[in-house]
Amino acid sequence: MTPSVLTVSALNQAVAQLLERNIPLTWVSGEISNFTRAASGHWYFTLKDQAAQVRAVMFRGRAQYAGFMPREGDKVEVRALVTLYAPRGDYQLSVEAIRRAGLGNLYEAFLQLKAQLTAEGLFDPQRKRAIPGFVRSIGIVTSPQAAALRDILTALQRRAPHIRIVLYPTPVQGEGSAQKIAQAIATASSRAECDVLLVCRGGGSIEDLWSFNAEIVARAIAACSMPVISGVGHETDFTIADFAADIRAATPTAAAELAAAPRADWLAELAQYGNALQRAMRRQLSSHAQTLDWHARRLQSPAAAITHKRLQLQSWSQRLAYSARYPLQNSRASLTQLQTRLRNQLPDTESYRIQLAEWKRRLAAGAAGQTRTHRQELAALEAQLELLSPQRTLERGYSILSDHKGKLIRSTKQLQPNTSINVRTAGDSAEVGIASVQPSLD
């Protein structure tokens, strides 16, 4: 069978879907380069390191929550989805969140503890436990006054009102809060009255969330007898508790949604289709937004476009006028007619040859006669010229006088006593001295 043939658009869409399905939302670090903020509010930049680079786009809806404006050379970390910009076939990062790379001593301590616990295998994916398919009871470790608790209860009431809620109250920041959080987790583990445990708090700075970066909290989560879902801070916040937990949720509300299964399979399937449609629409809107920005940068000035069209119109007008004056069809018709007449009328060339030979003879005779006449005229002119030659005048006894500079002497006024002049005759010349100059008697 003949293999199917894909269009370029279909191929790029298939590659985009393949990338989005197989590469999850992940954090990527690098240096900002070629940063551009479009008029639409979208950010376009290149994320690079010493060996490679990748294009990235952050749309206005996400960029407005970034908290800072990146600059050339900034070291950043972005949470992004790998996508394909179909119109150009370029793979790129669709950035959901951005933050500066490194936050001082606290961040260094965070990295050191993370490396230590990773080496111990505390974050090993193989030890992660799956959430039960049917949850009857959910435990929550958070502060009773926290806004995160209200968000969780609201989400669970909306999503699964039949589930029993058990609260293990504890402060979530301040001095000694890490030990109290670990104690609350240990209490929930020992009681074993819940199917899944949520460890949550709202967003804040790295200092506010530092209790969830404590080693004691991470070890308490790892030792818990039930699966643990962490929902600490906002979507861009990561803590040690997130790595130690079985599942990390972007927000406390998201943690509640992960813990509570949907009411029916068909609702889950419908939500899946809705999410797929939403991703496709977002991808299409993102692609169109990039295309719009690309065309906006290439938009030509109206004045330049009008000038170009005016020149083009003038060129067309000249070509049209030329074509009207010299129609090709008339020329072809005339040529065809002349060719037909030429074929039908073969001329008698013999008489023309005889006439041409006679003309040739007469032309030769006329040319010879003219040549003789011109030679006679030339001889007469030569004789006249010979009579007028200065040499012939000298031969009749005349001479030419000139001074020592070769200037002709035409009057006695040019002569000076005690000087010499040159006298040229027909055969030779002589130098003559002037003794005195007598004035003219006339």
BELVEN-V201920 format. One record per pair of residues at least 12 apart in sequence whose ideal C-beta (glycine too) atoms are under 10 Angstrom apart, sorted by the first residue. I is the first residue (numbers start at 1). J is the second residue. If there is no record, write none. Layout:
i->(I I)
j->(J J)
//
This chain:
i->(8 8 8 9 9 9 10 11 11 11 12 12 12 12 12 12 12 12 13 13 13 13 13 13 14 14 15 15 15 15 15 16 16 16 16 16 16 16 16 16 16 17 17 17 17 17 17 18 19 19 19 19 19 19 20 20 20 20 20 20 20 20 21 21 22 23 23 23 23 24 24 25 25 25 25 25 25 25 25 25 26 26 26 26 26 26 27 27 27 27 27 27 27 27 28 28 28 28 28 28 28 28 28 28 28 28 29 29 29 29 29 29 29 29 29 30 30 30 30 30 30 30 30 30 30 30 30 30 30 30 30 30 31 31 31 31 31 31 31 31 31 31 31 31 31 32 32 32 32 32 32 32 32 32 32 32 32 32 32 33 33 33 33 33 33 33 33 34 34 34 34 34 34 34 35 35 35 35 35 35 35 36 36 36 37 37 37 37 37 38 38 38 38 38 38 38 38 38 38 39 39 39 39 40 40 40 40 40 40 40 41 41 41 41 41 41 41 41 42 42 42 42 42 42 42 42 42 42 42 42 43 43 43 43 43 43 43 43 43 43 43 43 44 44 44 44 44 44 44 45 45 45 45 45 45 45 45 45 45 46 46 47 47 47 47 47 47 47 47 49 54 54 54 54 54 54 55 55 55 55 55 55 56 56 56 56 56 56 56 56 57 57 57 57 57 57 57 57 57 57 57 58 58 58 58 58 58 58 58 58 59 59 59 59 59 59 59 59 60 61 61 62 62 62 62 62 62 62 63 63 65 65 65 65 65 65 66 66 66 66 66 66 67 67 67 67 67 68 68 68 70 70 74 74 74 75 75 75 76 76 76 76 76 76 77 77 77 77 77 77 77 77 78 78 78 78 78 78 78 78 78 79 79 79 79 79 79 79 79 79 79 80 80 80 80 80 80 80 81 81 81 81 81 81 81 82 83 83 83 83 83 84 84 85 85 85 85 85 85 86 86 86 86 86 87 87 87 87 87 88 88 88 88 90 92 92 94 94 94 96 96 96 97 97 97 97 97 98 99 99 99 103 103 103 104 106 106 106 106 106 106 107 107 109 109 110 110 110 110 110 110 110 113 113 113 113 113 113 114 114 114 114 114 114 114 116 116 117 117 117 117 117 117 117 118 120 120 121 122 122 122 122 122 122 122 122 122 123 123 123 123 123 123 123 124 125 127 127 127 128 128 128 128 128 128 129 129 129 129 129 129 129 129 130 130 130 131 131 131 131 131 131 131 131 131 131 131 131 132 132 132 132 132 132 133 134 134 134 135 135 135 135 135 135 135 135 135 135 135 135 136 136 136 136 136 136 136 137 137 137 137 137 137 137 137 137 138 138 138 138 138 138 138 138 138 138 138 138 138 138 138 138 138 138 138 139 139 139 139 139 139 139 139 139 139 139 139 139 139 139 139 139 139 139 139 139 139 139 140 140 140 140 140 140 140 140 140 140 140 140 140 140 140 140 140 140 140 140 141 141 141 141 141 141 141 141 141 141 141 141 141 141 141 141 141 141 141 141 141 141 141 141 141 142 142 142 142 142 142 142 142 142 142 142 142 142 142 142 142 142 143 143 143 143 143 143 143 143 143 143 143 143 144 144 144 144 145 145 145 146 146 146 146 146 146 146 146 146 147 147 147 147 148 148 148 148 148 148 148 148 148 148 148 148 148 148 149 149 149 149 149 149 149 149 149 150 150 150 151 151 151 151 151 151 151 151 151 152 152 152 152 152 152 152 152 152 152 152 152 152 152 153 153 153 154 154 155 155 155 155 155 155 155 155 155 156 156 156 156 156 156 157 157 158 158 158 158 159 159 159 159 159 159 159 159 160 160 160 160 160 160 160 161 161 162 162 163 163 163 163 163 163 163 164 164 164 165 165 165 166 166 166 166 166 167 167 167 168 168 168 168 168 168 168 168 168 168 168 168 169 170 170 170 170 170 170 170 170 171 171 171 172 172 172 172 172 172 172 172 172 172 172 173 173 173 173 173 173 173 173 174 174 175 176 177 177 177 177 177 177 178 178 178 178 178 178 178 178 178 178 179 179 179 179 179 180 180 181 181 181 181 181 181 181 181 181 181 182 182 182 182 182 182 182 182 182 182 183 183 184 184 184 184 185 185 185 185 185 185 185 185 185 185 185 185 185 186 186 186 186 186 186 187 188 188 188 188 188 189 189 189 189 189 189 189 190 190 191 191 192 192 192 193 194 194 194 194 195 195 195 196 196 196 196 196 196 196 196 196 196 197 197 197 197 197 197 197 197 197 197 197 198 198 198 198 198 198 198 198 198 198 198 198 199 199 199 199 199 199 199 199 199 199 199 199 199 199 199 199 199 199 200 200 200 200 200 200 200 200 200 200 200 200 200 200 201 201 201 201 201 201 201 201 202 202 202 202 202 202 202 203 203 203 203 203 203 203 203 204 204 204 204 205 205 206 206 206 206 208 208 209 209 209 209 209 209 209 209 210 210 211 211 211 212 212 212 212 212 212 212 212 212 212 212 213 213 213 213 213 213 214 214 214 215 215 217 217 217 217 217 217 218 218 218 218 218 218 218 219 219 220 220 221 221 221 221 221 221 221 222 222 222 222 223 224 224 224 226 227 227 227 227 228 228 228 228 228 228 228 229 229 229 229 229 229 229 229 229 229 229 229 229 230 230 230 230 230 230 230 230 230 230 231 231 231 231 231 231 231 231 231 231 231 231 231 231 232 232 232 232 232 232 232 233 233 233 234 234 234 235 235 235 235 236 237 237 246 247 390 390 391 392 393 394 394 394 394 395 395 395 396 397 397 398 398 398 399 399 399 399 399 399 399 399 400 400 400 400 400 401 401 401 401 401 401 401 402 402 402 402 402 402 403 403 403 403 403 403 404 404 404 404 404 405 406 409 409 409 411 412 412 412 412 412 413 413 413 414 415 415 415 415 416 416 416 417 417 417 417 417 418 418 418 418 419 419 419 419 419 420 420 420 421 421)
j->(86 87 89 86 87 89 86 84 86 89 84 85 86 87 88 89 90 287 84 86 280 283 284 287 84 86 83 84 86 89 91 82 83 84 85 86 89 91 280 283 287 83 84 276 279 280 283 84 81 82 83 84 91 92 81 82 83 84 94 279 280 283 276 279 82 80 81 82 83 81 82 79 80 81 82 94 96 97 235 250 78 79 80 81 82 93 77 78 79 80 97 99 236 238 47 49 54 56 76 77 78 79 80 82 93 95 47 49 75 76 77 78 99 101 102 45 46 47 48 49 50 52 53 54 56 74 75 76 77 78 93 101 45 46 47 48 49 50 53 72 73 74 75 76 101 45 46 47 48 56 70 71 72 73 74 75 76 78 98 45 46 47 48 53 72 73 74 46 47 48 53 55 56 72 56 69 70 71 72 73 74 57 293 297 58 60 63 69 70 57 59 60 289 290 292 293 294 296 297 292 293 296 297 59 60 289 290 292 293 296 58 59 60 61 63 64 289 293 57 58 59 60 61 62 63 286 289 290 292 293 56 57 58 59 60 62 63 66 69 70 95 98 56 57 58 92 290 293 294 57 58 70 72 74 76 78 93 95 98 92 93 76 77 78 80 92 93 95 98 75 80 82 90 91 92 93 85 88 90 91 92 93 76 78 80 92 93 94 95 98 80 83 85 92 93 94 95 286 289 290 293 70 78 80 93 94 95 96 97 98 94 95 96 282 285 286 289 290 289 96 282 79 80 94 95 96 97 98 95 98 96 97 98 234 235 236 78 95 97 98 99 236 97 98 99 100 236 98 99 100 98 100 98 100 101 100 101 102 95 98 99 100 101 102 97 98 99 100 101 102 236 238 93 94 95 96 97 98 99 101 236 93 95 96 97 98 99 235 236 238 250 92 93 94 95 96 97 98 93 94 95 96 279 282 283 94 279 282 283 286 287 283 287 283 286 287 290 291 294 283 284 287 290 291 287 288 290 291 294 287 290 291 294 290 286 290 282 283 286 235 236 250 234 235 236 237 250 236 236 237 238 205 206 207 206 205 206 207 209 210 213 206 213 210 213 206 209 210 213 238 239 240 213 214 215 218 240 243 213 218 238 239 240 243 244 215 218 215 218 219 222 240 243 244 243 219 222 222 215 218 219 221 222 223 240 243 244 218 222 240 242 243 244 245 222 246 222 244 246 227 228 244 245 246 247 196 224 226 227 228 245 246 247 227 246 247 195 196 226 227 228 229 246 247 258 259 260 261 195 196 226 227 259 261 261 163 195 261 156 160 162 163 164 194 195 196 227 259 260 261 160 162 163 164 194 195 196 163 164 165 166 193 194 195 196 226 152 156 160 163 164 165 166 167 194 195 196 197 198 226 229 255 256 259 260 164 165 166 167 168 184 185 187 188 189 191 192 193 194 195 196 197 198 199 224 226 228 259 152 153 156 165 166 167 168 169 184 188 194 197 198 199 200 231 252 255 256 259 166 167 168 169 170 172 180 181 182 183 184 185 187 188 197 198 199 200 201 217 220 221 224 228 230 167 168 169 170 171 172 181 184 198 199 200 201 202 231 232 252 255 167 169 170 171 172 173 177 180 181 200 201 202 167 169 170 171 169 171 172 169 170 171 172 173 200 201 202 252 201 202 203 252 172 198 200 201 202 203 231 232 233 251 252 253 255 256 165 167 169 172 198 200 201 202 252 202 252 253 200 202 231 251 252 253 254 255 256 165 167 198 200 231 251 252 253 254 255 256 257 259 260 165 167 256 253 256 251 252 253 254 255 256 257 259 260 198 253 256 257 259 260 256 260 253 256 257 260 253 256 257 259 260 261 262 263 256 257 259 260 261 262 263 260 263 260 263 194 195 196 256 259 260 261 193 194 195 194 198 256 188 191 193 194 197 184 188 198 181 183 184 185 186 187 188 191 194 197 198 199 184 182 183 184 185 187 199 201 211 184 201 211 184 199 200 201 202 204 208 209 211 212 232 201 204 207 208 209 210 211 212 208 211 211 211 201 210 211 212 214 217 210 211 212 213 214 215 216 217 218 220 211 214 216 217 220 211 217 199 201 211 212 214 216 217 220 221 241 211 214 215 216 217 218 219 220 221 223 216 220 197 199 217 220 197 199 216 217 219 220 221 222 223 224 226 228 241 216 219 220 223 224 225 220 220 224 225 226 228 220 221 223 224 225 226 228 224 225 225 226 224 225 226 226 225 226 227 259 226 227 259 226 227 228 229 246 247 255 258 259 260 221 224 225 226 227 228 229 230 245 246 259 228 229 230 231 245 247 249 252 255 256 258 259 212 217 220 221 224 228 229 230 231 232 239 241 242 244 245 249 252 255 212 229 230 231 232 233 241 249 251 252 253 254 255 256 230 231 232 233 237 239 241 252 231 232 233 234 237 251 252 232 233 234 235 236 237 251 252 232 233 234 237 233 237 233 237 238 239 233 237 232 233 234 237 238 239 240 241 239 240 232 239 241 230 232 233 237 238 239 240 241 242 244 245 232 238 239 240 241 242 239 240 241 240 244 230 232 239 240 241 244 239 240 241 242 243 244 245 240 244 241 244 240 241 242 243 244 245 246 243 244 245 246 244 244 245 246 246 245 246 247 259 241 244 245 246 247 248 255 242 245 246 247 248 249 252 254 255 256 257 258 259 242 243 244 245 246 247 248 249 252 255 245 247 248 249 250 251 252 253 254 255 256 257 258 259 245 248 249 250 251 252 255 250 251 252 250 251 252 249 250 251 254 250 250 251 258 259 424 426 426 426 426 424 425 426 427 425 426 427 426 425 426 424 425 426 422 423 424 425 426 429 430 432 422 423 424 425 429 414 415 421 422 423 424 432 414 421 422 423 424 429 415 416 419 420 421 422 419 420 421 422 431 422 422 421 422 423 440 434 437 438 439 440 437 439 440 437 434 436 437 438 434 436 437 433 434 435 436 437 433 434 435 436 432 433 434 435 437 432 433 434 433 434)
//
